[in-house]
Amino acid sequence: MITRADVDEAARRTAGLTRLTPVLQADAGAFPGEVWFKCEFMQHTGTFKARGALNRILAAKERGELDPAVGVVVASGGNAGLANAYAAAQLGVPATVFVPAAAPSVKVQKLKAIGAAVIQGGAEYAEAYQAAVAHAQRSGAVYCHAYDQPEIAAGAGTVGAELLEQIAGVDTVLVAVGGGGLMAGIAAAVEGRARVVGVEPENAPTLHSALAAKEPVDVPVSGIAADSLGARRIGDIGFSVAVRTGVVSVLVSDDQISAARSLLWNDYRLVVEHGAAAAYAALTSGALVPQPGERVAVILCGANTDPATL
C-alpha cells in the first residue's frame, strides 16, 4: 500500500534526476470536456519507469541495502530493464538484467549500451524473473521489480503529483494499466483531488478482472500492447490502491488502440507506443465520454516504439 506521503518522499528523493515532462492541451472541441496530454514519454529512457527505478535504488541506498560493488538486478527486456539500467548508471552502480532467450537483439543492445550486464536464458519472462530473484539472493543485489514494489510505484506516482501542479482543477486522469504500478502511484498522488480511470486492452484486462473477482487473478495476455502492458495479473500494490481510491477500469480493443496511436501522430505529431496510446483510446473510442467542462488528463506514458509502424 502506498499513499501521497510516499509519492512526496519519492519526489524529494529523485529531485533533479528526472525530467519535468510537459503537458499539451488537445484541440478545443475535440471532446465534450477539456483534454490534456501529460507527455511522460519524454522522460529518460522513453517511459515513466525511470522515476520508480531511481526512487527504488536511492531508497535502498538510504537504508544501507545497496552494495555499490554488486548493484541492482531486474528481470525485463523492455522498459523496466532500460529504466533500471539507466538509473543504476546515473547512480554509479552496476545493473544486471535477466531477459528471455528470445528477447529482441535491439533491446539487448540498448541495455548493453547503457552499461548493463545482460543475461539471456529461458523461454519466457517467468524464467528470467526466477533467475533474477535467485541472483539477488545469491549476490546481495537489490532486486527491482517492474511494478509491484512500494518505491517503484511511489516513484511512478510523481507523474501524478506533477500533473496536479501543471493543470489546475483536473477532474479525471486516464492511465494505461498493465501491472498497475503507474496507476497505483498516480491514484495515490491525486487521491481526494481527482478520479483515476484505468484503461486496459481487451486482451490483457488485469485490473478489470481483479475488480470483478475482488482479488488479483491471472489473465491470458496477447495483442499489440502486450510488450508494455503484458503483465499476467495486477500487482498487489496496484490492486490495493485501486480498491482504496475507487479506480475504475475501461477496456479498449487492439483496433481502437492502433487508431488512437495514429491519431496522436496525425493530429499532434506525438509518437507513442501502443501501451501509451491505450489511455487515449478510451476517449477516441467513446469508452469514456467526458462531461461538458470536465478536465481530463491523458497520461502518455511511453514511446519505445518503431515510428515506421505509424
N, C-alpha and C positions, 0 to 999 in steps of 0.2 A: 504494500500500500504506500502511495506517495501523496503528498499534499503540496499546496502552493509554497509552503515553507521550504520544502525540498527543492522546488524549482528555483526559488530565490537564492538558495545556497549554491545551486549549480551555476546560476548567473554570476554570482560573486566569484566562484572558483575559476570559471573559464573566461572571465572578463579579459578582453584584449587578445584572446586566442581564436575567437570565432568572428565571423562576419555578421554585421547587422544587415540582413538581407532586405531589399526594398519591397514596397507594396505598389501595385499598379491598379488603378480603377478601371473596371470594364466599361465599355461604351454605354453611355446613358441610353436607357430604353431597351437594352438588350434583354432585360428580365424585369419582372414587376418590382423587385426591390433594387437596392444599391449593392453592386457586387464588386469585391476587391480580390486581387490575387496577391498572396504572400509568396514572393519569388525565392523560396528556400532552395531551389535547385541551383542557385548561385553560391551556395555555401561551399566551403572547402571540400574537395573530392566529389562535388556534384550532388550531394544529398545532405539532409538534416543529420545524418548519423555521426558526423564529426563532432557534434555537440555532446552527445552521450558518451562517445568514446573518450573525449578529453576529460569529461567530468568523472567518469569511472576510474581512469588511470590516476588522475590527480587526487581523487578521494582515497584511493588505495595508498598512494604515496603519503598523504597526510596521516593515515593510520599506521604507517610503518610496514605495510604489507608488500610494498613494491621493492623487489630486489633489482637494482639497476643493471646487474650483470645478466639477469635472466629475462626481465621484462614481462611482456604480456603474450597471451595466446588467444586465438579466436578461431572458430570454425565457420568459414564463409568465403566463397569465391566471388562474392558480389559486393554490394555496397557496404555491408558491415565490415568485411575484411579490409576494404580500401580505407574506410574511416579509421579503424583501429591501427592500421599500419601507419597512416598519416599522423595520427595523434601520438603514437609511440615515437615516431621520428622527430616530431616537434619537441617532445619532452626528453629526447636523448636516450631512450631505452630501446632495446631490441623487441621486435614483434615476430612471432611465429604464427603462420596462418595455415590451417589444415583445409584442404579443398578436395572434393571428389576427383577421381582419376579423369573423369570426363569434363572437367572444368575447361571452359574455352581458353585457348592459349593466350588470347589477347588480354584476358583478365589476369591470368597468371603473370604475364609480362608486366602489367601495370603494377601489380603487387610487388614484384621484384624491383621495379624501377623506384618505388617509394623506399625500398630498403628492407622489406620483409623477407624472412626465410619462409619459403613456401614448401609445404609437404603435401604431395598428392597421393591419394590412395582410397580404395573403396569405391563402390558403385554409386552410393547415394550420400546425401548430406548427413544422414543419421550416423553413418560410419565415420565421417570426418569429425562430427561432433563428439562421438565417443573417444576418438583418438586425441582430440584436443583436451578433453577433460582428463584423460589419463596422463597426458603430457603435463598439465597443470599440477596434478597430484604428485607426479614424479619429480618435476623440476622446481616447483615452487613459483612458477609463473602465475601472474594474475590472470584469471580467466575472464574474458569479456564476452558476455552473451550478446547475441544480435539484437535482443529487445527486452528480455524478461529479467532485468536486474534493476534495482531502485535507482542507482546512479545513471544508468543508461536512459531510463525513462524520464527521470527528472531533467537530465541534460537536454533531451529532446523537447521537453516542455518549455525551455527558454524561447522556442519559436512562438508559443502562445503568449508568453509574457511580453515579448517584443511587440507582438501584434496589438495588444491592448494599448500600448503606448503610441502606436502608429495610426490606428483607426479609432477615433472617438465613438463610443456607443455601439460597438459591434454587437450584433444580436446572435448570430449563428456562425459557427465555424464548421466547414466541411473538410474532412480529412480522410484520406485513404487508410484502410486498415488491413494489415497482414498479421503480424504477431501482436500488434497492439501497443508497442512501446511509444510511438509518436502520439497516438490517440490518447493514451493514458497521461502522458506528460502535458499535452495541451489541455485536456479536460481538467487536470489538477490546477493548471495555471489560470484558467478562466472560470473556475468553479464559483458560482454565485454571481457571475457577471455576464456570461453568455452560454448558450447551449451548444453542445457538440454533436454533430451527426457523423457517424462513421459510414464511409462509402466502401462497398466491397464488390469485387467481381462475383457474378453468379457462380463461377467455377471455383471459388475459394472463400466461402462465407464463414470464416472463423468466428467472428463476433456474432453474426446473425444466428448461427447455430447454437452458440453458447447461451445467448439470451433466451432462446426458445427452450433449451434443455436446463436452464438455470445453473449451468456449470460448464467449464471448458470441455469440449469434445473434439475428437479427431474428425476431420472432414477430408474428402478427396480434393486434390488440387490439380488444376490444369488451366489452360488458357493463356492469352497473350500477356498478362501481367504477372504470371507466376514467377518470373525471375526476381521480382521485388516484393510481391505480395503472396509468396508461396509457402508461408507457414502452414503447417497442418492442423494447428489448434491455436486459439488465442492464448497469450501468456496469462499467468495467474495475476500479475500486476494489472495488465490491461483489463481483464475481466472484472477485478475487484473495483477498480476506479470507474469503469463504465457503469457498474451497478450503483455505486455510491453517488455518482454525479448525474445519472439519468441519461447517459449516452444512448441514442437510438441508432439503428442500422438501416441503410437502404442498399439495395442491390442493383448493379448495372451489368449489362451484357458485354461480351467482347466487342461486338459491333459498335455499341454505344461508347465504349472506351476509345476505340480506334477513331471514331468520328470526332469525339471531344479533343483528342490529341491533334487531329488535323485542323480543327477549328482554332485551337490555340496558336498554331503556326500560321494559318491563313489570315486570321484576324488581328493577331498581336505580334507575330514573329517570335513566339515563345516556343522553344524546343524542349520538350519534357519526355520522360519515359512513360510507358503505358500505366505503370502504377500511380504516378502523379496525376495523369490525365483522368484516372478513375474519379477523383474528387470533383473535377469539373463536369464529368459525365452525369453526375446527379442533377445538375442544372440543365444541361443541354438535352438530356433525355426526358426531362419532365418528372423524374423520380422524386425530385423535391422542387416545389414551386414556391418561391419567396412571397411573402405577403407584401402588399404595397408599403413602401417605406422601410421594409426590413433591410438591415445592413448585414450582408453575408460575406464572409471571408473564405476564400478557397485556398487551401494550402497546396501549393505546387511543390512537392517535397523532393523531387529528384530529376536529374537529366542525364543519367548514364545510359544513353541510347544511341542508336545509329541514325543520324539525320537522314541518311539515304532512304529510310523506310517511310518518311513523311509523305 
